[in-house]
């Protein structure tokens, strides 16, 4: 299976952050990684690999070298499992004449117009009554078929549409779900559909987190399949690179870990996000469970290195002026090493040199990327997480266009370069 095929499989499975974690667990388990519980004691062994599911939408995995020194090295790679989209609100049934719609809210910063006139579905997590009130039963759900669409207003009714029209998230983005009939409950048609999908009564549903997603598959584009177009490239490209990297690399004498965080698109300030002390606490538990003291753990942090993996802005074919006059990257150029004096990317000269050395030694194409000086660029979890861990960090990623669109486009060969960087980083 080549790198795009692996990515395609992950994209198809990752219809919500919860399903992304389930897909990641399947890959890691098949590679021999053992599951650990977040809040139980760990009995770790040298030469083995493990993963921890954190609140269903974040995952930390690590491998332990076969011959650990008294002060083992620490290497990390991090990415995020969420993407900009629409999320179903509580009591979401909204009727408009004979139409049944859903009340949704915007998650992150999507390009809203790209969600219109698409076949859409729903997936996520449902909490239902269980035997213990403190531990409700969790059911993951995926409708697996187009059940929604957000229709555009015809140009005959909006003559200025091609001049650029503001989109109101509360008015224009409510998906159409059904036609109201005598057999349909006007007040509960969404929850009735949800209860049928998961096989429980509506009265047993306590709460849910349901995301809207595009059902369209990825596809190659270009005369020679130079490009790959798909939903959720930001940031499943990086998630798959992390997973493949830790599976395929060798670890003789260190501790290698990947962090697949939720909630990067809304700032990371959650219990399972990169702005929490989650990773530091898990890493400390790893060191303590292996018999090391806190000083050895702190030494590991201070001497450690982290790869922060997230997509980069490739030059847009119709808007090259939006990029820096010198430090730009095209789809197909390889891996982007992202730099910013504001430290919105955590990269500095020392960390850049490490990744450049890896790329050169493995003949992986790469370019350095900076935003225009008069435009505010994006940010990543690298600066957030490295600030908490006090660790050298570099931001790298696949360059793409249409970032935060319902479909994004990347160079077909660039995923292989990103995977090669992660494998090379863990193996160096």
URNORGI-V504616 format. One record per residue. RES is the residue in one small letter. D_LAST is the distance of its C-alpha to the last C-alpha in whole Angstrom. Layout:
# URNORGI-V504616
res=RES d_last=D_LAST
res=RES d_last=D_LAST
This chain:
# URNORGI-V504616
res=x d_last=24
res=x d_last=23
res=x d_last=21
res=x d_last=24
res=x d_last=26
res=x d_last=24
res=x d_last=24
res=x d_last=28
res=x d_last=28
res=x d_last=27
res=x d_last=29
res=x d_last=32
res=x d_last=31
res=x d_last=30
res=x d_last=34
res=x d_last=34
res=x d_last=31
res=x d_last=32
res=x d_last=32
res=x d_last=28
res=x d_last=27
res=x d_last=29
res=x d_last=27
res=x d_last=24
res=x d_last=25
res=x d_last=26
res=x d_last=23
res=x d_last=21
res=x d_last=24
res=x d_last=24
res=x d_last=21
res=x d_last=22
res=x d_last=21
res=x d_last=24
res=x d_last=26
res=x d_last=27
res=x d_last=30
res=x d_last=29
res=x d_last=33
res=x d_last=32
res=x d_last=31
res=x d_last=28
res=x d_last=27
res=x d_last=24
res=x d_last=22
res=x d_last=19
res=x d_last=17
res=x d_last=19
res=x d_last=18
res=x d_last=21
res=x d_last=22
res=x d_last=25
res=x d_last=27
res=x d_last=29
res=x d_last=32
res=x d_last=32
res=x d_last=30
res=x d_last=27
res=x d_last=24
res=x d_last=21
res=x d_last=19
res=x d_last=16
res=x d_last=15
res=x d_last=15
res=x d_last=13
res=x d_last=16
res=x d_last=16
res=x d_last=16
res=x d_last=16
res=x d_last=19
res=x d_last=17
res=x d_last=14
res=x d_last=12
res=x d_last=12
res=x d_last=10
res=x d_last=13
res=x d_last=14
res=x d_last=18
res=x d_last=20
res=x d_last=24
res=x d_last=26
res=x d_last=30
res=x d_last=31
res=x d_last=34
res=x d_last=37
res=x d_last=41
res=x d_last=41
res=x d_last=45
res=x d_last=47
res=x d_last=49
res=x d_last=52
res=x d_last=51
res=x d_last=54
res=x d_last=56
res=x d_last=59
res=x d_last=60
res=x d_last=63
res=x d_last=63
res=x d_last=59
res=x d_last=56
res=x d_last=53
res=x d_last=50
res=x d_last=50
res=x d_last=46
res=x d_last=44
res=x d_last=42
res=x d_last=38
res=x d_last=36
res=x d_last=37
res=x d_last=37
res=x d_last=39
res=x d_last=42
res=x d_last=44
res=x d_last=41
res=x d_last=42
res=x d_last=46
res=x d_last=47
res=x d_last=44
res=x d_last=45
res=x d_last=43
res=x d_last=43
res=x d_last=42
res=x d_last=39
res=x d_last=38
res=x d_last=39
res=x d_last=43
res=x d_last=44
res=x d_last=47
res=x d_last=49
res=x d_last=48
res=x d_last=49
res=x d_last=48
res=x d_last=49
res=x d_last=46
res=x d_last=43
res=x d_last=45
res=x d_last=44
res=x d_last=41
res=x d_last=41
res=x d_last=39
res=x d_last=41
res=x d_last=40
res=x d_last=43
res=x d_last=41
res=x d_last=44
res=x d_last=45
res=x d_last=48
res=x d_last=48
res=x d_last=48
res=x d_last=49
res=x d_last=51
res=x d_last=52
res=x d_last=55
res=x d_last=57
res=x d_last=57
res=x d_last=61
res=x d_last=61
res=x d_last=58
res=x d_last=59
res=x d_last=57
res=x d_last=54
res=x d_last=52
res=x d_last=53
res=x d_last=50
res=x d_last=51
res=x d_last=50
res=x d_last=49
res=x d_last=50
res=x d_last=47
res=x d_last=50
res=x d_last=53
res=x d_last=51
res=x d_last=48
res=x d_last=50
res=x d_last=49
res=x d_last=52
res=x d_last=52
res=x d_last=55
res=x d_last=59
res=x d_last=61
res=x d_last=64
res=x d_last=66
res=x d_last=64
res=x d_last=61
res=x d_last=61
res=x d_last=60
res=x d_last=59
res=x d_last=56
res=x d_last=55
res=x d_last=52
res=x d_last=52
res=x d_last=54
res=x d_last=51
res=x d_last=49
res=x d_last=50
res=x d_last=51
res=x d_last=48
res=x d_last=46
res=x d_last=50
res=x d_last=51
res=x d_last=54
res=x d_last=54
res=x d_last=55
res=x d_last=52
res=x d_last=50
res=x d_last=49
res=x d_last=46
res=x d_last=44
res=x d_last=41
res=x d_last=41
res=x d_last=39
res=x d_last=40
res=x d_last=38
res=x d_last=39
res=x d_last=39
res=x d_last=38
res=x d_last=36
res=x d_last=33
res=x d_last=34
res=x d_last=33
res=x d_last=35
res=x d_last=35
res=x d_last=37
res=x d_last=34
res=x d_last=32
res=x d_last=30
res=x d_last=30
res=x d_last=30
res=x d_last=32
res=x d_last=32
res=x d_last=33
res=x d_last=30
res=x d_last=27
res=x d_last=27
res=x d_last=25
res=x d_last=24
res=x d_last=22
res=x d_last=19
res=x d_last=20
res=x d_last=20
res=x d_last=16
res=x d_last=15
res=x d_last=17
res=x d_last=16
res=x d_last=12
res=x d_last=12
res=x d_last=15
res=x d_last=13
res=x d_last=9
res=x d_last=9
res=x d_last=9
res=x d_last=11
res=x d_last=11
res=x d_last=11
res=x d_last=13
res=x d_last=12
res=x d_last=14
res=x d_last=16
res=x d_last=19
res=x d_last=22
res=x d_last=25
res=x d_last=28
res=x d_last=30
res=x d_last=28
res=x d_last=31
res=x d_last=34
res=x d_last=32
res=x d_last=30
res=x d_last=32
res=x d_last=33
res=x d_last=32
res=x d_last=29
res=x d_last=28
res=x d_last=25
res=x d_last=28
res=x d_last=29
res=x d_last=27
res=x d_last=26
res=x d_last=23
res=x d_last=23
res=x d_last=26
res=x d_last=24
res=x d_last=21
res=x d_last=23
res=x d_last=25
res=x d_last=22
res=x d_last=21
res=x d_last=25
res=x d_last=25
res=x d_last=23
res=x d_last=25
res=x d_last=24
res=x d_last=26
res=x d_last=26
res=x d_last=25
res=x d_last=22
res=x d_last=21
res=x d_last=22
res=x d_last=20
res=x d_last=17
res=x d_last=18
res=x d_last=18
res=x d_last=15
res=x d_last=13
res=x d_last=12
res=x d_last=13
res=x d_last=13
res=x d_last=17
res=x d_last=18
res=x d_last=21
res=x d_last=23
res=x d_last=24
res=x d_last=28
res=x d_last=28
res=x d_last=31
res=x d_last=34
res=x d_last=36
res=x d_last=40
res=x d_last=38
res=x d_last=36
res=x d_last=38
res=x d_last=36
res=x d_last=33
res=x d_last=32
res=x d_last=34
res=x d_last=31
res=x d_last=27
res=x d_last=28
res=x d_last=26
res=x d_last=28
res=x d_last=27
res=x d_last=25
res=x d_last=23
res=x d_last=20
res=x d_last=18
res=x d_last=20
res=x d_last=18
res=x d_last=21
res=x d_last=23
res=x d_last=26
res=x d_last=28
res=x d_last=29
res=x d_last=26
res=x d_last=27
res=x d_last=23
res=x d_last=21
res=x d_last=19
res=x d_last=20
res=x d_last=19
res=x d_last=16
res=x d_last=14
res=x d_last=15
res=x d_last=14
res=x d_last=10
res=x d_last=11
res=x d_last=13
res=x d_last=10
res=x d_last=8
res=x d_last=11
res=x d_last=13
res=x d_last=10
res=x d_last=11
res=x d_last=14
res=x d_last=14
res=x d_last=18
res=x d_last=18
res=x d_last=20
res=x d_last=21
res=x d_last=24
res=x d_last=27
res=x d_last=30
res=x d_last=33
res=x d_last=35
res=x d_last=38
res=x d_last=36
res=x d_last=34
res=x d_last=31
res=x d_last=30
res=x d_last=27
res=x d_last=24
res=x d_last=24
res=x d_last=21
res=x d_last=23
res=x d_last=25
res=x d_last=22
res=x d_last=21
res=x d_last=24
res=x d_last=25
res=x d_last=21
res=x d_last=21
res=x d_last=18
res=x d_last=16
res=x d_last=16
res=x d_last=16
res=x d_last=18
res=x d_last=17
res=x d_last=19
res=x d_last=21
res=x d_last=24
res=x d_last=28
res=x d_last=31
res=x d_last=34
res=x d_last=32
res=x d_last=33
res=x d_last=36
res=x d_last=37
res=x d_last=35
res=x d_last=32
res=x d_last=31
res=x d_last=27
res=x d_last=26
res=x d_last=26
res=x d_last=23
res=x d_last=21
res=x d_last=20
res=x d_last=18
res=x d_last=16
res=x d_last=15
res=x d_last=14
res=x d_last=12
res=x d_last=10
res=x d_last=10
res=x d_last=9
res=x d_last=6
res=x d_last=5
res=x d_last=6
res=x d_last=4
res=x d_last=0
